[in-house]
């Protein structure tokens, strides 16, 4: 069990670093999107490459952060029933969900997405739009993202089994800390990036949180 917990810790460390790095892509998307809009309306110039890099980066944010979200236990849950159960029952439900749903689904997507990437790589697939980008980097995001998610699923399974065996803490008992958006806004201010950009990130965080607050009521 100690060896498995060390493996779990290593996987957690990888996804934590990847997830923290991916949060900076949010800032990059904001800058590119704002710059593209300004140039389009001021000097009537735009580029398909700039438009496509935005959805490339959006894909990277969601796919590369999937394992990080699972690590932080921030994925969507329906806790109407499970939230009333004991910690052991909740962890048993997670063990079932990881084994029956998460790992098979992630494994299938990983298996099916790899040939798509290889085909794009071997054929040097590019966008059909003038000035568009090559496609294999965004195709690669799918298998990489689901590989990270699969690894994190294994890590979460190890932690839940350890808890059920009395060899580790409850992985569902997470302490409240700053959100990824709050951490990004703080990092932006720390690095003396334009305060307007930090305010945009903070505003987006507020817009995301408002529906959640309403649902709790």
C-alpha positions, 0 to 999 in steps of 0.5 A, a space after each residue: 500500500 505504501 508503494 501505491 500511495 507513493 505512485 498516487 502522490 507522483 501522479 497527483 504532483 504531475 497533474 497539479 503542475 500541469 493544471 497550474 500551468 494550464 490556468 495561465 492559458 486562460 490569460 493567454 486566451 484573453 489577451 489573444 481574443 482581446 487583441 484580435 478584436 481590437 485589430 479587427 475593429 481598428 485596422 480592419 485586420 484579422 487572421 484565421 490563425 488567431 481565431 483557431 489558436 483560441 479554440 486550440 487553447 480552449 481545448 488545452 485548458 479543458 483537456 489538460 485540466 481534467 486530471 487536475 479537476 479530479 485531483 481537486 475533487 471539483 468535478 460535478 457531483 449529484 449529492 442529493 443522496 450520496 451527500 447524506 451518507 457516511 464517508 465510507 459509503 461515499 468512498 465506496 460509491 467513488 470506487 464503483 464510479 471510478 472502476 465502472 465508469 471513469 476508467 473504462 470511458 477514459 481508456 476507450 477515448 484514449 485508445 480511439 483518439 491516438 490513431 486520429 492524432 497519428 493520422 494528423 501527424 503522418 499526413 501533416 493535416 492543416 486547417 482548410 481555412 486560409 492562414 489556418 494552423 496545423 492540426 496535429 497539436 490539437 489532435 494530440 491534446 485528446 490522448 494526452 488529456 485522457 492519459 492524465 485523467 486516467 492516471 488521476 483516476 488510478 490515483 484517486 482509486 488508490 487513495 479511496 482504497 487506502 482510506 477504506 483499509 484504514 491506511 490513509 485520510 479521507 480523500 473527500 474531506 478537502 479543506 476549503 482553499 482558494 479557487 484556481 481563478 483566485 490563484 491565477 488572479 493573485 499570480 497575475 498581480 504578483 507578477 505585475 501584469 496589467 491590473 485590468 487583466 486581473 480584474 477580467 479574470 476576477 470578474 469571470 470567476 464571479 460570473 461562474 460562481 453566481 449560478 452556483 450560489 443561486 442553486 444552493 439557495 
